[in-house]
Amino acid sequence: MTTSDGLTTGVRARAKRSVLISGASIAGPALAYWLHRSGFAVTVVEKAGAPRAGGYPIDIRGTAIEVVRRMGILPRLRDAHIDSRRCTFLDADGATVAALSPRAVDGGVGGRDLEVRRGDLAAALHEVVRDDVEFLLDDSVDTFDQSGHGVDVTFRGGGHRTFDLVIGADGMHSYTRESLFGPEGRFHRHLGYCFALFTMPNTFGLSHELVLWNTPGRAAALYAVGDDDELHAFLTFHRPEPPLAASRNPDAQRDLVAAAFADAGWEVPRLVDALRDADDLFFDMAGQIRMPRWSQGRVALVGDAAYAPSFLTGQGSSLALAGAYVLADSLATHREHTAAFAAYERGLREFVAMNQALVDNGGATLFPTTARALEQRDTMLRGLVTLPAATARPAHSALTLPAFTPPLLGDTV
Ligand SMILES: Cc1cc2nc3c(=O)[nH]c(=O)nc-3n(C[C@H](O)[C@H](O)[C@H](O)COP(=O)(O)OP(=O)(O)OC[C@H]3O[C@@H](n4cnc5c(N)ncnc54)[C@H](O)[C@@H]3O)c2cc1C
């Protein structure tokens, strides 16, 4: 019998293959869900003590909408849809350049694509797997050893276990990647921007909207999610070389951002003050992860760990969801993990490349770095129709998902 999600039921794998997934944000739980459904014994290890709640808004678009539909969580995510109504661009002095429908700016399809708080997506994903897979919270992998017939793993919490397969879903700064494939610098493509993200009180009276202030090479944004009394504040600035000294020191990060915005107009000084007080500062460099291969032996990577497209594309969560689905389907279809991982790459690489290319093809025009580019951007914005985009962008929807393959009987890895 085939269910509405395309999954054939009534077939059980004789010997359960075991898989450890490192990371329980977006890619990890989505992969856990599909692997459990195809007969794997799944363990998820997450270094945080609980799935992270709240968080900045993220988009779920195109192909990824189909993934969450097949998981049965689309209605819940529709309820959580933020439904931003306006995106206002400001010039250096705070005067309005253009006020547009957010869909006209991000290429999302009104009425179909979704924008939700990151924590709402993570919670929905966690809820559909938490009773079926083993979660090890507040722990992480210390060492991997592939010299035997599986992957011997030691945990920082002191445990030691062997799994048939390990999947790193541990994000942009993946420890799995660093341990198995080498230092991040080898795969990180710096896109020339640093950014700081934090929350601050909504003393601006903003509601259901995004306000974006630009000067060449600098942007400040305030995001009002619904009628929340907190705003998501975002400061980003051009920096051709990554400021490595500030990469792990929050005080140095605050100083760096404050210096970059020292003479800024509009309300930016208030944002910089709030940055000083924020206890939830997230600072990073905008970058992509580009790897020639996503697997090594019995270990593979999924989501940002393998192919982070950067926040400039707004496609990280969608890629994580689509990637988890394709990887699980490949593992359900192919006996040999090497064949499965090869099928995963064949099925997903082109889609990943299209999405990563969004930054080259103008996806970064929200943050022009020269006065001329900013002028051109503003002219383009003024000319944009305010109606929602009628059709999906190829990079959002070009991947057609296979019907999920039933588990193989008597499978080996
Ligand atoms: C400012 C900002 C704005 C963004 N905007 C958008 C947007 O609009 N649309 C969009 O689609 N995406 C957006 N993204 C990107 C999106 O958040 C990511 O692409 C997405 O969350 C990737 O999911 P993931 O599960 O692969 O990785 P992550 O969400 O990074 O999750 C990794 C998980 O692994 C855990 N972990 C890390 N190390 C270890 C370890 N050693 N052991 C165990 N667990 C570990 C972490 O705690 C975390 O739970 C944005 C990102 C940022 C920073």
The ligand as a Gaussian input file, in Angstrom:
#p B3LYP/6-31G(d) Opt

LIG

0 1
 C       21.319000      35.325000      10.330000
 C       20.834000      34.112000       9.607000
 C       19.719000      34.241000       8.807000
 C       19.293000      33.137000       8.083000
 N       18.194000      33.283000       7.304000
 C       17.732000      32.208000       6.635000
 C       16.564000      32.297000       5.828000
 O       15.937000      33.311000       5.696000
 N       16.169000      31.174000       5.200000
 C       16.830000      29.992000       5.337000
 O       16.397000      28.990000       4.766000
 N       17.918000      29.884000       6.081000
 C       18.398000      30.963000       6.734000
 N       19.501000      30.856000       7.492000
 C       20.260000      29.612000       7.496000
 C       19.633000      28.527000       8.302000
 O       19.524000      28.881000       9.646000
 C       20.534000      27.288000       8.153000
 O       20.859000      27.125000       6.808000
 C       19.826000      26.056000       8.623000
 O       19.502000      26.202000       9.976000
 C       20.714000      24.826000       8.397000
 O       20.261000      23.770000       9.156000
 P       21.251000      22.627000       9.662000
 O       20.395000      21.702000      10.447000
 O       22.039000      22.108000       8.521000
 O       22.323000      23.358000      10.586000
 P       22.119000      24.230000      11.900000
 O       20.778000      24.847000      11.944000
 O       23.299000      25.113000      12.008000
 O       22.162000      23.151000      13.073000
 C       23.293000      22.490000      13.508000
 C       22.940000      21.780000      14.817000
 O       24.051000      20.993000      15.208000
 C       24.348000      21.236000      16.557000
 N       25.771000      20.983000      16.723000
 C       26.806000      21.749000      16.320000
 N       27.977000      21.158000      16.607000
 C       27.662000      19.984000      17.202000
 C       28.439000      18.918000      17.700000
 N       29.776000      18.954000      17.671000
 N       27.814000      17.849000      18.242000
 C       26.448000      17.813000      18.314000
 N       25.664000      18.801000      17.843000
 C       26.260000      19.861000      17.293000
 C       23.934000      22.673000      16.801000
 O       23.693000      22.940000      18.171000
 C       22.658000      22.737000      15.965000
 O       21.537000      22.282000      16.682000
 C       19.975000      31.927000       8.201000
 C       21.080000      31.796000       9.029000
 C       21.526000      32.883000       9.723000
 C       22.716000      32.737000      10.613000

